[in-house]
């Protein structure tokens, strides 16, 4: 539930007993050999990690158990979307790897070990640099409590695979399929808040934002996508019931798909710009340099800047800030991280610079933005 990590269970002789994965994936001979090497190392080690090879940012973990051992991965902890890596994967006929951040993978490893083995409290404490903090232990406790609460209430959440299917139809501009099958594609989610209407409103904010993101990936300019997002969020504020919210979100998904369809018919897109936009979204939590984007897109930074302004209507630097500000708003809305932590997490040079840009983009300081959210819940 925490990550996309595939998990395999082996007996002490190295025979695979069970496997759990969201998207089935067959390991190739090299991966099988690497898995057996990890299992062998677990005879003398509590935790073993291995890099996939020298080209791919891919890892595998081995966890020593009392009666059996666990293998996590292989998973990608970095971007695979470069020409060099894509060519390498095609040449060696490698299947796609699930994407998991290193920190999430280590937390998941710690959770799996503690959940599956008695007396394993010592394991995983040193996996994260400096050890797991007490507040993260508390968060893990709340995760388990929330999972039990949802099970007791017969509530379930959707998977990332479900989410990908829905937004692929938006990204492709498949309006008719969305209209006919939206109820089947609808993403289930639990009720987190006592106020059900407010709960659905928060879920709708996410759904509308993801739809606009998919539309941008499908060919809308960032200016067009952000405008659609803003319009539907304003309309969302006027909804008075859960039914109204549901129909508005459905309308937003269908409208975004229709805009993508219209854009594809006019052919007003550029492959370099589209690749650049996808890279920016995937790297939104990292320092983003124009030179790096241009190199990964395969063109010069001057030409990329010219193309981006031509097709998107805004400079590439402004698009980067828009994406980062959207991430900042989500963190302020859905996490308890301090503003300074969010500024550092998004790789802004200083808190003052982050606050200045945030106010310029939203009209509010980060503190006021979060305060207004709290007041609205009350």
C-alpha positions in Angstrom: 0.0 0.0 0.0 2.9 2.4 0.6 4.9 1.9 -2.6 5.0 0.1 -5.9 7.7 -2.3 -4.6 7.3 -5.9 -5.8 7.9 -8.3 -2.9 9.0 -11.9 -3.2 9.2 -14.5 -0.4 11.9 -17.2 -0.5 12.6 -20.2 1.6 16.0 -20.6 3.1 17.2 -22.7 0.2 16.5 -19.9 -2.3 13.2 -21.2 -3.8 10.5 -18.6 -4.4 7.4 -19.3 -2.4 5.1 -16.2 -3.1 5.2 -13.0 -5.0 3.2 -9.8 -4.5 3.2 -7.0 -7.2 0.7 -4.5 -8.5 1.7 -4.9 -12.1 2.9 -8.5 -13.0 6.5 -8.5 -14.3 8.7 -11.5 -15.2 12.3 -11.3 -14.0 15.0 -12.0 -16.6 17.9 -14.4 -16.1 20.2 -11.6 -14.9 17.6 -10.5 -12.3 17.1 -14.1 -11.1 20.9 -14.4 -10.7 21.0 -11.1 -8.7 18.1 -12.3 -6.5 19.9 -15.6 -5.7 23.1 -13.6 -4.8 21.1 -11.5 -2.4 19.5 -14.6 -0.8 23.0 -16.1 -0.4 24.2 -12.9 1.3 21.3 -13.1 3.7 22.9 -16.2 5.3 25.3 -13.8 7.0 23.6 -10.4 6.8 20.3 -9.0 8.1 19.9 -6.6 5.1 21.5 -6.7 1.7 21.2 -4.3 -1.2 22.4 -4.5 -4.8 22.5 -2.2 -7.8 21.0 -3.6 -10.9 24.0 -2.7 -13.2 26.2 0.3 -14.0 23.7 1.9 -16.4 20.3 1.8 -14.8 19.3 3.5 -11.5 17.7 0.3 -10.3 18.1 -1.5 -6.9 17.0 -4.7 -5.2 16.8 -5.4 -1.4 17.1 -8.6 0.5 15.6 -8.9 4.1 16.5 -11.8 6.4 13.6 -13.4 8.2 13.3 -16.2 10.8 11.7 -18.8 8.5 12.0 -17.2 5.1 13.6 -14.3 3.4 12.1 -11.4 1.5 13.3 -9.8 -1.8 12.1 -6.2 -2.7 12.4 -5.1 -6.2 13.9 -4.6 -8.7 12.7 -1.0 -8.6 13.9 2.2 -10.2 14.9 5.0 -7.8 15.7 7.5 -10.6 14.5 8.5 -14.0 14.5 6.0 -16.8 13.3 8.5 -19.3 16.5 9.3 -21.2 17.7 8.2 -24.6 20.7 6.3 -23.2 18.6 4.3 -20.7 15.8 3.7 -23.2 18.2 2.4 -25.8 19.9 0.2 -23.1 16.5 -1.3 -22.1 15.4 -1.9 -25.6 18.8 -3.5 -26.5 18.6 -5.9 -23.5 14.8 -6.4 -23.9 14.2 -5.2 -20.3 10.6 -4.7 -19.0 9.6 -1.4 -17.3 10.6 -1.1 -13.6 8.3 0.3 -10.9 9.3 3.8 -9.8 10.0 4.1 -6.0 11.8 6.8 -4.1 14.7 5.5 -2.0 13.3 6.8 1.3 10.0 5.2 0.6 11.6 1.9 -0.3 13.6 1.9 3.0 10.5 2.7 5.0 8.6 -0.1 3.3 11.5 -2.5 3.9 11.4 -1.6 7.6 7.6 -2.0 7.7 7.6 -5.4 6.0 10.3 -6.7 8.3 8.6 -5.5 11.5 5.2 -6.7 10.3 6.3 -10.2 9.3 8.8 -11.1 12.0 8.6 -11.0 15.8 11.5 -9.4 17.7 12.7 -7.5 14.6 12.6 -4.0 16.1 16.3 -3.6 15.7 16.1 -4.1 11.9 15.7 -1.1 9.7 16.5 1.5 12.4 19.8 2.1 10.7 18.5 1.9 7.2 17.7 5.5 7.0 20.6 7.9 7.6 20.5 8.9 11.3 17.9 6.2 12.1 14.1 6.5 12.0 12.9 9.5 13.9 10.2 9.1 16.6 7.7 11.1 14.6 8.1 8.7 11.7 7.4 5.8 14.1 4.3 7.6 15.1 3.3 8.1 11.4 3.8 4.4 10.8 1.5 3.7 13.7 -1.2 6.1 12.3 -0.8 4.4 8.9 -1.7 1.0 10.4 -4.5 2.5 12.5 -6.0 4.2 9.5 -5.8 1.0 7.4 -7.6 -0.9 10.1 -10.3 1.9 10.4 -10.9 1.7 6.7 -11.2 -2.1 6.7 -13.7 -1.9 9.6 -15.8 0.7 7.6 -15.6 -1.5 4.4 -13.8 1.4 2.7 -11.1 0.9 0.1 -8.8 3.2 -1.9 -8.0 3.0 -5.5 -4.6 1.8 -6.8 -2.1 3.7 -8.8 -2.9 1.4 -11.7 -6.6 2.4 -11.5 -5.4 6.1 -11.5 -3.2 5.5 -14.5 -6.0 4.0 -16.6 -8.4 6.9 -16.0 -5.9 9.6 -16.7 -4.5 7.8 -19.8 -8.0 8.3 -21.4 -7.8 12.0 -20.5 -4.3 12.3 -21.9 -5.3 10.5 -25.1 -8.4 12.7 -25.5 -10.8 9.7 -25.6 -14.0 11.7 -24.8 -16.6 9.1 -25.9 -15.1 6.3 -23.8 -14.9 8.6 -20.7 -18.6 9.6 -21.1 -19.8 6.0 -21.5 -17.6 4.4 -18.8 -16.8 7.1 -16.3 -18.7 5.2 -13.5 -16.5 2.2 -14.1 -13.3 4.3 -14.1 -14.3 6.3 -11.0 -11.6 6.2 -8.4 -12.7 4.9 -5.1 -11.5 6.6 -1.9 -12.2 6.3 1.8 -13.9 9.0 3.9 -11.2 10.6 6.0 -13.0 13.6 7.5 -16.2 13.6 9.5 -17.6 16.2 7.1 -18.3 14.0 4.0 -18.9 16.9 1.7 -15.6 18.5 2.7 -13.9 15.1 2.3 -15.2 14.8 -1.3 -14.2 18.4 -2.0 -10.6 17.6 -1.0 -10.6 14.5 -3.3 -12.1 16.6 -6.1 -9.3 19.1 -5.8 -6.8 16.3 -6.4 -8.9 14.8 -9.3 -9.3 18.1 -11.1 -5.6 18.9 -10.7 -4.6 15.4 -12.0 -7.0 15.8 -15.0 -5.4 19.2 -16.0 -1.9 17.6 -15.6 -3.0 14.8 -17.9 -4.4 17.3 -20.4 -1.0 19.1 -20.5 0.8 15.8 -21.1 -1.8 15.2 -23.9 -0.9 18.4 -25.7 -2.5 21.4 -24.0 -0.2 24.3 -23.2 0.6 24.8 -19.6 -1.3 28.1 -19.7 -4.4 26.4 -21.0 -4.1 23.5 -18.5 -3.7 25.8 -15.5 -6.6 27.9 -16.7 -8.9 24.9 -16.9 -7.7 23.8 -13.4 -8.4 27.2 -11.9 -11.9 27.5 -13.5 -13.0 24.2 -12.2 -11.6 24.8 -8.7 -13.6 28.0 -8.5 -16.7 26.2 -9.6 -16.0 23.5 -7.0 -16.2 26.1 -4.2 -19.8 26.7 -5.2 -20.9 23.0 -4.9 -23.3 22.3 -2.1 -23.6 18.5 -2.1 -21.6 15.3 -2.8 -23.6 14.7 -5.9 -22.8 18.2 -7.3 -19.1 17.5 -6.6 -19.2 14.2 -8.4 -20.8 15.6 -11.5 -18.4 18.5 -11.6 -15.3 16.3 -11.4 -16.7 14.1 -14.2 -17.3 17.2 -16.3 -13.8 18.4 -15.6 -12.3 15.0 -16.8 -14.4 14.9 -19.9 -13.7 18.6 -20.7 -10.0 18.1 -20.3 -10.2 15.1 -22.7 -12.1 17.2 -25.2 -9.5 19.9 -25.1 -6.8 17.3 -25.8 -8.8 15.9 -28.7 -9.2 19.3 -30.2 -5.5 20.0 -29.8 -4.5 16.8 -31.4 -6.8 17.6 -34.4 -5.0 20.9 -34.9 -1.6 19.3 -34.4 -0.4 22.4 -32.4 2.2 20.5 -30.3 6.0 20.0 -30.4 7.7 16.8 -29.4 10.6 18.5 -27.7 8.3 20.7 -25.6 6.1 17.8 -24.6 9.2 15.8 -23.6 10.5 18.8 -21.6 7.1 19.2 -19.8 7.1 15.5 -18.7 10.7 15.9 -17.5 9.8 18.9 -15.4 6.8 17.2 -13.8 8.9 14.1 -13.0 11.7 16.3 -11.5 9.5 18.8 -9.7 11.1 17.9 -6.3 14.7 18.3 -7.7 16.8 21.3 -8.7 15.9 21.8 -12.4 18.5 23.4 -14.7 17.6 24.5 -18.2 20.8 23.1 -19.6 19.9 19.6 -18.1 16.4 19.7 -19.6 17.7 20.7 -23.0 20.4 18.0 -22.9 17.8 15.3 -22.0 15.5 16.6 -24.7 18.4 16.5 -27.2 18.4 20.2 -28.2 20.2 23.4 -27.2 18.8 25.4 -24.3 18.4 28.5 -26.6 16.2 26.4 -29.0 14.3 24.9 -26.2 13.5 28.3 -24.7 12.3 29.5 -28.1 10.1 26.5 -28.7 8.6 26.5 -25.2 7.6 30.2 -25.5 6.2 29.6 -28.9 4.1 26.5 -28.0 3.3 27.2 -24.3 3.0 30.9 -24.3 5.2 31.3 -21.2 8.9 30.9 -20.5 10.2 27.5 -19.4 11.3 29.0 -16.1 7.8 30.1 -15.4 6.4 26.7 -16.1 8.9 25.2 -13.7 7.8 27.6 -11.0 4.1 26.8 -11.7 4.8 23.1 -11.3 6.7 23.6 -8.1 4.1 26.0 -6.7 1.4 23.4 -7.3 3.5 20.8 -5.4 3.9 23.4 -2.6 0.2 24.0 -2.4 -0.4 20.2 -2.1 2.2 19.9 0.7 0.7 22.9 2.6 -2.8 21.4 2.1 -2.2 17.8 2.9 0.9 17.6 5.1 2.1 19.0 8.4 5.6 20.0 7.1 6.9 23.4 8.1 7.1 26.0 5.4 10.9 26.0 5.6 10.9 22.2 5.1 8.7 22.6 2.1 11.0 25.2 0.6 14.0 22.9 1.2 12.1 19.9 -0.2 11.3 21.7 -3.4 15.0 22.9 -3.7 14.4 26.7 -3.4 17.5 28.5 -2.4 16.0 30.2 0.6 12.8 30.5 2.6 12.4 34.2 1.7 12.7 33.4 -2.1 10.2 30.6 -1.7 7.7 32.8 0.2 8.1 35.7 -2.3 7.4 33.4 -5.3 4.5 31.7 -3.5 2.8 35.0 -2.8 3.4 36.2 -6.3 1.7 33.1 -7.7 -1.1 32.6 -5.2 -1.6 36.1 -3.8 -1.0 34.7 -0.2 2.0 33.9 1.9 2.5 30.2 2.6 1.4 30.7 6.2 -1.8 32.5 5.2 -2.6 29.9 2.6 -2.4 27.1 5.2 -4.3 29.2 7.8 -7.1 29.8 5.4 -7.3 26.1 4.7 -7.6 25.4 8.4 -10.3 28.1 8.8 -12.3 26.5 6.0 -12.3 23.1 7.7 -13.6 24.6 10.9 
